Amino acid sequence: MWEYSDTVKEHYKNPKNVGMIEDADAIGEAGALACGDALKLYLKIKDGIVTDAKFQTFGCGSAVASSSILTEMIIGKPLDEVKKITNKDIADKLGGLPPEKMHCSVMGHEALEDALKNYESPETQEENTVKPKSKDKIICNCFSVTEKQIKEAIEHNGAKTVDDIKELTYAGGACGRCKGNIQAIINTYNMEAKNDKKELNAVQFILKVNSVIEKNIAPELTKDCGGIELINIEGKDVYVRLTGSCKGCRNSHLTLKNFVQTQLREHVDNEINVIEVE
């Protein structure tokens, strides 16, 4: 039996913004009835702000909850912020999802991406117009999963195996003929990441550490009113100072080791040691 957060339960039992917008400025679709989940997202946009959002979905409770919370996340937000939303943001806003249900947050993100793409190219939404096929290479023909979606599952969700990809995107979940290609994408990604880490000189190492802190770590801490500052780097020792609600927190050592250090080891060097400075 899967465990769900109270937020997931609330949005499943009392979903927000269900329905359609007849004069929507953008419409995005994701999923397929063949795999049990499908989502249609409607947006109203004025002066670069999402003024309204509604959805229609066919799927499980997690799909409903993911769609519902997504609409709340984007209403009133400028497009620049909306474009930065990832499926991990959707899952985090729900208080987490079981690994077997993460594909529901992926579906919400894909529908949002599709809507934004259609908004920027409105001709793809005109009535009686056949929507152009995506230029992205299809890897899984059974569920129309592209190479781009598989790479995003690896980069944004930490997928490491073919089974991880299947849980997140359904790719490989039917005939299985694409599993070899999925594994090849995983292998290529891992090899490129390994080569990137090997080629860093001292200056590049510092810049990479700073970049990961700014783009991967700080935004997550900010969500809980916390923050982080890079103080110094000596060899593989990275000295940081926690700020905001993170400063003096009794669990700060867990934040440093289980999150900050893990992120830096994953994206920069697996020998990095994070040290807190008072």
Secondary structure as GFF3:
##gff-version 3
##sequence-region A 1 278
A	DSSP	alpha_helix	6	13	.	.	.	ID=ss1
A	DSSP	beta_strand	26	32	.	.	.	ID=ss2
A	DSSP	three_ten_helix	33	35	.	.	.	ID=ss3
A	DSSP	beta_strand	37	46	.	.	.	ID=ss4
A	DSSP	beta_strand	49	58	.	.	.	ID=ss5
A	DSSP	alpha_helix	61	74	.	.	.	ID=ss6
A	DSSP	alpha_helix	79	82	.	.	.	ID=ss7
A	DSSP	alpha_helix	87	93	.	.	.	ID=ss8
A	DSSP	three_ten_helix	99	101	.	.	.	ID=ss9
A	DSSP	alpha_helix	102	120	.	.	.	ID=ss10
A	DSSP	three_ten_helix	122	125	.	.	.	ID=ss11
A	DSSP	beta_strand	138	140	.	.	.	ID=ss12
A	DSSP	beta_strand	145	146	.	.	.	ID=ss13
A	DSSP	alpha_helix	147	157	.	.	.	ID=ss14
A	DSSP	alpha_helix	162	169	.	.	.	ID=ss15
A	DSSP	alpha_helix	179	198	.	.	.	ID=ss16
A	DSSP	alpha_helix	202	212	.	.	.	ID=ss17
A	DSSP	pi_helix	213	217	.	.	.	ID=ss18
A	DSSP	alpha_helix	218	222	.	.	.	ID=ss19
A	DSSP	beta_strand	226	234	.	.	.	ID=ss20
A	DSSP	beta_strand	237	244	.	.	.	ID=ss21
A	DSSP	alpha_helix	252	254	.	.	.	ID=ss22
A	DSSP	pi_helix	255	261	.	.	.	ID=ss23
A	DSSP	alpha_helix	262	267	.	.	.	ID=ss24
A	DSSP	beta_strand	273	276	.	.	.	ID=ss25
###
